[in-house]
Amino acid sequence: MRHLPSRTTRTGRRRVIGALAAGLLCAAGVTVPAAAQSPATASATPGAARAGNGLALTPPMGFNNWNSTHCRAEFDEAMVKGIADIFVAKGLREAGYEFVNLDDCWAKPQRNADGKLEADPARFPNGIKAVADYVHSKGLKLGIYTSAGTKTCDSVGLPGALGHEYSDAQQFADWGVDYLKYDNCNNQGVDAKERYTTMRDALAATGRPIVYSICEWGENKPWEWAAGLGNLWRTTGDINDSWGSMLSIMKQNLPLAAAAGPGHWNDPDMLEVGNGGMTDTEYRTHFSMWSVMAAPLLIGSDLRTATPETYEILANHEVIAVDQDPLGKQGTVLSSEGGRWVVAKEMADGSRVVALFNETGSAQRISTTAAAAGLPQASAYTVRDLWAHTTQNTAGGLSATVPAHGTVLLRVAADSDWAAYPPAVELGLGTIPFVEAGRTQQLTTTVTGLGRTPAVKVSAALSGPAGWRVRADSATTAAALPTGRALTTRWRVTAPAGTATGAYDLTLTAQYRSPSGQRVRTSVPFQAHVVVAPPAGDGYLSDLPQLSAANGYGPVEKDTSNGESAAGDGHPLTIGGEVYAKGLGVHADSAVEFYTGGACSALTALVGVDDEKGDKGSVGFEIWADGTKAASTGVLTNAMAAQPVSADVSGAQVVRLVVTDGGDGVDSDHADWADLRITC
């Protein structure tokens, strides 16, 4: 989470305006007693409220406008009604999406003479109740937003609910509200648990079933205390529409699985699927991992302009079923070595969903077994690919070559009917393909039998971009592949002379039959990188082309600091008052890869938190050589001068520069790789 007072996003406003001393509230003439405002009925709040309200027994699904509109004028009554119409017309209601939620900026800046909230007449000329009635007429539910403070998070300063909990809750109930998102801005230092408890009691006192979303940003570890208060609680700061942000939030939320269950969920924030800052592969990962984590699925894109690909992701019933499984288990991490993640989720029917997730910037083989995922011993298992929508049998192995930033999502069961399905195979790639334009590179692929039954009449084919030459140098067919046997093929791949550096798509395809004659065709995409060998001698790494780059906020910047979200908005690299002319400016969590082709020996840099964020920020720096950590700094803060870091990268094909959040979230984590040099 970043603090950017000049920005109008909620993330940039939070602590700047939300951590005032309690005495300032009194100075402003507002009284907030220890239990906050309570009418006479407060003492009679039903005991059932303290044991859970019986709502959200599966993670809430719906829509929230914030990620796509913020407080811009396009957020209005017409938009909200339009989203409700789309839920019905596009089948999203049938897929399980239920809530149409308003975020900040729906209200007038002041309460009326009776102390009541009123809708902004420009945005909602017919009032909130009319909108709720319309949404209800579509078989859907309406959500609303306010803050557990004197004002909401918007810079205008719309009225918050602190000191008005009971009257606001009753007003929401009278309007027909079904869901409340309760934020954390301008909280005046009042204890978080106290503030969120008061609103829980106020909602219960209305007698209306209202799902209660605690948006406390994870600052006071709500997963440890909020299960008796709300139906879901934010575990992190705000997400933004970038791979780095989504990845950082996922990593913070994954370890909290024990806190989640029916009626009380970890909330890693809303979906960014379709907003344009990530690829469709990355959005499928986003949707897959949120579902495996049993997270709320709140669409954050404007569905009125969404692409068919966005709808395909959001309406995948098989993935939604993972999220909505009634057992309510959040997936747990089985392994994550080298950015190759295996996460398994127990399902109510005894099956397991296994996510093979590739964090890295190149295709990776990721594997586990049915036993490791928690399934009982069996002669064979069925495995359903939830994105390919195919079912096969396996002897127990679960493995795949997963594209960069991709996820293979499998539902695995010890199923007595396994023999009705064709055998599974694994398509593999021997090494990361680096190709110099005009020169021929040898690649090796494998097709490996995983099934209890053999794959027969197997053939392999490799295709590349138009103009590329791809030729097999060994056998491309096999009569049969029993369990563990592989068809290995050597290929000669040539990119035309003059091909620009960058990533190019190749596809490995296998065709085969089951013993009973079922035909199967399967393929895996991966990327070949057209590269230029680094020049001999000492040079600046920032001058070499990047193989891949992931950044927590905004792009990776060359020879300047990270700046803000736009490209080229950084400042001179500055650590502890010292300015550096060359290097990279990044924002945690970040990973930048460079091709070194086995020709380089040493990498050095001066690293630290850039001065542009004042005294904020804490990060860790790591240097990886071909998947092995070669150097790390530990946690560095803005109070520290630039620290030297060096690594032996002899023989490495790829050097990867990683910046982590220092273990305390990504707020203001602007990190500099200054004076970044490589010897080749």
N, C-alpha and C positions, 0 to 999 in steps of 0.2 A: 504494500500500500504506500502511495506516495503523497507527500504533502506539498501541494502546489496552490498557494493562496490566490495566485493570479488566474487560476482555471475555474471554470464553472461546474466541473464534475464533482460529484459527492466525495469521491476519494480524496480530492485535493482540499476539501474543506473541513474534514472531520475533526482532527485533534486541534487544528488551529482555532476553531470556534467552540470546541466541545469540552475543554478541560479547565474552565474558569473556576475560581474558588467559590465555595458555597456562599461566602460573604457577599459576593457581587450580586447574587440573586436577591438577597435581603436588601441590599442597597438599592436595587431596582424596584423595591416595593412589592415583591412577590414572596409569599409565604409558602414554604414547603415543609410541613411537619414531618416527623420521622416516618410515619406511615403514609405520607402524602394525603391528598384530599380524599375523604371518605364520607359518604352520606350515612345516615343512620342504619341503612340496610347492610353496610359493609360487614358489621359484626355477625350478620346472619348469612354470609356467603356460604353456599352449600359446600359441605365437606367433600363432595364428589369432585369439585374443581381441583382440590389439592391432590387427588389421586389420579388425575388425568381427565380430560374432557371427552374421551371416547372418539375423538376425531383423528383424521389423517392416519388411519391404520396401515396405509401404504403411503409412500412419499407423494406429496401434492404434485399435481401436474396442471400446467396452465400457461399463462402468458403474463409478462410484465413489460411495460413500455420502456423502462429506464435505459436499457442498453442501446436501444435504437433511436430514442428521441431525446433523452435527458429532459430538460425543461423547455425545449423549443416549442414554438407555437403549434407545430403539427400534432402535438399531444392534446387531443380534444375529444369531445363527445362523438364526433363522426368517426374518429379512428377507433375508439373503443367499441362502438357498435359494429364497425366494419370487421374488427377482429372476431367478434362473436359470430358474425355471419360466416366468416371464413372457417371457423371451427366446425360449423355445421356442413358447409358446402364441400370442404376438402376432406371430410371424414376424420378430422382431428378429435372431435367430440367422441366418436365411436372408438378411437384409438386410446381414449382415457383422459385427454386434456379437458379440464373441468373449470378452472378458475381464470377469469379475465381480470387482472389486477392493475389498479391505478397506482403509480408511484408518486413521488414528490411533485408539487406544483399544481395540484388539483384545487387548492383552497385559495380563498382571498387572504390578503396579508394581515387582516385584523379580524378578530371575532366580532360578532354583532353586539348590540347593547345588552343582550341577555347572556353574553358570554359563550354563545354558540358558534360553531364553525359554519362557514358558508362556502359553497363552491364558487370558483372563479367564474363570473358570468360570461366572460369571453370564451372560455374553454368549454364550460358546461352550462349553457343557457337554461336548460331544463332541470338542473339540479342533479344531485347524485342519486336520489331515489328513482327518478325517471330512468336513469342509466341502469340501475340495478334491476328495475322492472323489465327493461328490454333484454338484459342479459339472462334473467330468469326465464323469460318467455322462450328462449332458445334452448332451455334445458341445461343452462350453465350457471355458474356462481360468480359473484363479484367480490373482488378484494380491494382494500384501500390501504393507505399509508399514512403514518405519522411518526413522530419521534418521541422518545422517552426523555425529552428535554423541553426547555422553554420555547425553542424554535426548531423547525426542521432543518435539514442539511442544506437547503437551497440558500444561495447568497442573499436573496431578497429577505429571508427571515420570516417564513410563514409560521403560523402558530403551532407549537408542539403541545403535547398532552401532559407534561409534567405539571402537577397541580390541578389538572382537569380530567383525571383518568376516568372517573365514574360518569361524569356528564358526557364526555366524548364517546365512551364505550356505548352508552345508551343511545346517543345520536347515531352512531354507526349501526346499531341494531335496528333502530327505527327506520333507517334508510334501506335496510335489507342487506347489509354487508355480511359476507360469509367468511372473510379472511382478512386478518390484519397483519401487515408488516410494520414492526415497531422498531424504529431506528435508534441511534445512540448519540446524535449530535446535540450540542448545547445542554449537556446533562448536568452542568453546574457542580460536578464532583460528587453528586449523590450516589451512594452505593448502587452498583448495577443490579445486584440481586434484589435489593429493596424496590428499585424502580420497576423492574420487570414482574416482581410478585404483585405489586399494586395493580398493574394493568391486567394480570391474570385474574385477580379477584373481581376487578371491575367488569371484565368480559363475562365472567361466570354469573355475576349479579344480574345481567340483562336477561338471562334465560334463553338467549339465542345461541345456537351452535356456531361459533366463529373460530376457525383455525387460527392459531396464534403463532406468528413467525417472529422470533427474537433476533433482531439484526444488530447484534452487539459486537460484531467483527472479530470475535474470538479473543478479545482483549483480556477478559477475566476467566478464561477457560470454561465457557458455559457448558461444555460437554460433561463437566464434573458436577454441575448443580442444576441445570435447566430442565432436566427430564420431568420434574414435577411441576414445571411452570408452563412451558410452551410445547408446541408440536414439532418445532424445528428451530434450530439456532445456527446462525452463521459461525463458521469456524475460522474464517479468514477475512482479510480486507476485500475490497471490491475486485472483481475480475475485470480484465479488459480484453479486447478482441485481438489477442496475440498468442502465439504458441508459448512464449516464455511465461506469460501470466497464467494461462491455463495449466501449464505444467507445474509451476510453483504452487498453485492452489491445490492441485491434485496431490502433490507430495505432502502438503500440510494436512490434508484431510484423511489420507489413507491410514495413518496410524491410529485413528480415533474410532475404529470399527466397534469396539466393545460398548461404546456409548449409544449406538443406534439400535432402534427396534420399533415395532409397531406403535405409532402415536408419538414417537420422539426421534427425530432424525438429525444427523449432521447435515449442515447446509453449506456446500462450498460455493455458493452463489449461483446466479442464473446462467442459462445457456447463452453462448455467443453464436451458435450455429446459424450461418446465413448472413452474418453481418459484414463479411468480406475481408477480414483481416487474416484469415487462415485458409488453407487449401481444403478441398472436400475430404481428402485423406485425414487431415488434422481434425476436421469437424467430426468425422466418424469416430476418431479416437476420443474426442471430447464427449460425444454422446455415449459411446461404449463405456468409458470409465465412470461417468456420472451414474450410469445405470448399474454397473457393478458395485459402486459405492452406495447404492440405495439412496441416492441424492434426490431432492426435489427436481423435477424436470419442468422448469419455467422458461418458456420460449422467450428469447430476448431480441429477436429480429422482427422487423416490420413485415408481417406475412402478406401485406398487400403488394409487395414488390419482390417476394421471395422467388427463388429459382426452383425449377423442378427438382434439382439435386437436393436443395434444402428440404423440400417436402419429403423426398425419399428418405432422407436421414431421420427427420423428426417423426415420420409415420411408420417406422420399422416396428411392426407389432411384436416381432420376436425379441428385439432388444428391449422394448418397453416392458415386455413380460418379465424380463430380468429385474428391472427396477421395481416393478409392482408385485413381485412375488410375496405372498402373504406371510411367509416365514419371517420376513423383515430383517434378514442378516445382511450386514455390509460386508463386502469382499475383503479378504485379508491378503497381504503380500506374502507369497511363497519365496520369491527371490527377485533381485533387482541388479545383479552384477553387470557392470559395464553398460548400464542403460537398457539392459534386456530384462523387462519386467514380466513376472508371472503373478497374476492376482486371481484368487479363486473365491467363488461365492457359493455357499450352500443354499439349495433350493428346497421348497416345501415338499416336492415329490421325490426327494432323495438324490436328484441329479446334482451336478456341479457345473457352474459356468466358469470357464477359464479364459481369462484375457491374456493373450500374448502381445505385449505392448512394447514397441521399439521407440525408445526416447531419442536415439541417435540420428545423425544425418545421413546414414547409409543403410542399405538392406542388411538385416541381421537374422541369423538362425536362432530361434528361441524354442526351448523344449522343456517339457515336464512329463509326468506320467499321471494316469488316472488315479493310481494309489497315492501319489503326492498330493493330489487335489482333494483327497479324503474319501474316495470311493472304495467300496469293499472289493476284495479279490474276486475276479470273475474270469471266465475263459476268454471273453471278449466284451467290448463295449460299443455302443453307438455314439457317434460324435456328429453333432449338428453345427454347421457353420452358419452363424446367425446373420451374416451379411451376404454370403453366397447363397443361402437358403438351400443347402444340400446336406444330405445325411449319408454317412458311410460307417463302416465298422473298423475298429482298431483293436489290436492285441493288447493295448495299454499305453502305447507311446502317443504323446501329443506334441507335435512339433510342426514348425512352419518357418519359411523364410519370410520375414515381415518387412514390408517396405519402410523406408525412412519415415518416422513420425506416425507409423500406421499401427493398427491393432487388429489382430485376428481374434474373433470372439467365438468360443466354442461352448456348446452345451453337451455335456458328457454324462452318460448313464450306463449302469450295469443292466443292460436290457437283454432279456432272453430272446428277443426277436432280432438280434444283431445280424444273423445270417441272411436276413432279407435285404440287406443293404450291401452295396459294392464296397470293396476294400478302400481304405484311405491310402494315399501316397503323400510323400513330402517332396516338394520341389526345392532344390537347394542350389546355392551358388558357392563355388569354391573360394573365391576371393573377391574383395571389392574391386570392380573393374575400373581401372584408370587407363585412359587411352590418350596417346599423343597424336594429334592430327597428322594424317598421312602415313602413320606407322601402324603395323599390325600388332595386335595384342592377343595373347592366348587367354581364353577364359575356360573354366571348367564348371559344368553343371551336373547335378545328380537328380535322379528320380528314385526315391527309396520307398519300398513297400512298408506300410505300417499296419496293414490289415491282418486279421486272423486268417482270412482267405487270401490267396495270391492275386495280384493284378496280372492279367495276361494280355498278350499282343500289345505290348507297351511301345509307344514311340514318343520321342522328344523333338521339339522344334524351338529354335531361337530366332526372334525377329528384332530388327532395329529400325531406326529412322530411315526415311527415304534417302537414298544415296549411299548408305552405309553398306559395306560388304560383310556378310556373315556366312561362314563356311564351316561345316563340320569336319573335324580331323580324325574322328573315331566313330564308333557305332552309335546310331541314334535309335535303335530298336532293341527290344529284348522279348523273348518268348514268354517269360513269366518272372514276376518279382514276388517271391514269398517274403514273409516278415523279416525285415532287416536287410534284405538284398537291394542293391542299387544298380541302376543303369547310369554309368558315368560317361559323359561325352565331353571331348575337348573341342573348342571352337576357336576359329581365327576371326577376329573382329577388326575391321579397318574403318576408321572415320575418314572422310575425304579430306585431303589437304586443304587448309584454310578454314576448317571448322572452328568456330569460336569456342573459347573455354566456357565450361558450364556443364550442367547435368542434362543427359539425354536418356529417354526412356527405351529400355529393352524389355522384351517379354519372353519368358520361358513358358512353353505350353507342353503339357503331356496329355496323350490320349491312350486309353486302355479299356479293357473289358473286365467284368467280374467273371468268375467261373461259370455263372449261369447265363452269360451273354449280355449283361447290362453294359451299355456304353457310357463312358465317363470322359469328359474333357475338362481339364482344369489348367489354370495358368497363374503365374505370379509376375507382377511388374517389378522391375528394379531399375536403378539408374546407373548408367555408365558416365563417368566424369571425364570430359576432355580436359586435359591438363597440360601445363607447361612446366618442364623441369626447372626447379629453382636455380638461379645463377650461382656459380661458384664464388666463394669468398664470404665476407661479412656483409650483411645487409639488414634492412628493416623488414620485419615480417609483415607489417601493415601495408607494404608495397606489393605483396604477392596477392593473387586472386584468392578469394575465400571459396572453399568447397561448399560450406554450409554455414549458416548463422542463425541462431535463435536468441532472442533477447526478451527480457521481462517487460520492457516498456520502450516503445519506439525502436528504431533500427540501430544496429551497431554502427558507430560513427568512426571514420578514418581520420586520425590526427586531430580530433577534437573530443570533447566530453560527450556524454550521452545527450545532454540538453533535455528536451521534452519529447513529445510524441512524434514530431515531424522530422523528416530527413533534413540534415544540414543545419539544425538549430542549436548545435552544441557550441561550447566555448573552448578557449585554449585549455589543454590538459593541465590541470593544476592540482598538486597534492601538497598540503602543508605549506602553501605559499610559493612553492617551486613550480615554475612553468616548463612544460616539455613540448618540443615541437612535433615529435613523432609518437605514434602509438595508436591504441584503440580505446574508444569510450563506449562502455556497455552499461547495462542495468541488470542486476540479478533478477531471476536466475538466467544465466547466459552461457552459451556454448558456441565457440567459433572454431571451425576446422580449416586447416591448410594442408595442401599436398606438399610433401617434402621428398617423396620418391626414393627414400633410403639413402639420400645423398648428403644429409645434414647431420651435424654432430652435437651442436649445443644451442640452447635458447636461453636468453637472459632478458630481464625486464625489471623496472622499478614500478611497484604496484601500490595502490591504496584507494581510498574513497576520495572522489573529486571534491574540491572545495565549494562547488556551486550549490551544495545543499547545506551549507553552514556546518553546524555540529551534529547533523543527523547522518545515519547510515552506518551499517556494519556488514562486512562481506568476508568471504574467503576465496582465495585464488588457488587454482589447481592447473597443472600442466600434465596432459596425458599424451603418451606416445603409443600409437597402435593399440589402444584399449588398456594400457597399463599406466597407472598414475606414477608420473616421474618426479613430481614435486608438488608441494602445497605449502601454504603460508599459515594456516590457522586463521582465526578471526582477526580482522583489521577494522579499526574505526576511524572516523574523521579526525579524532584527536591525535592520530599517529602520523608521523612523517612517512614518506615513501619507503617501502621495504624492498630490498633486493630479493629476487627469486631467480633461480637458474635450474636447468634440467639437462641431463644427457639424453638426447633424442637420436642417438646413433642407430642407423638402420631403419628408422621408422618411416613408413609410407605416409602416415597422417599424423599431424600434431593437432591436438585439441586443447583449446584454452577455455577453462570453465570458471565461472564465478557463481558462488552460492550465496545464500542470504545471511550467512552467519548464524543461522538457527533461530532468528527472531522475526521472521517475516521480511518482506521486500521493501518496506517503507524507506524511501529516499536512498536506495542502494545504488548510487551512481559510482561505478568502479572504473578505474583507469589502468590499462596496460601501457605504461609510459616507457619510452626509450626501448621499445620491444625489438630486440635484435636476434638474428639467426645466423649461424655459421655453417656453410655448406662447402 
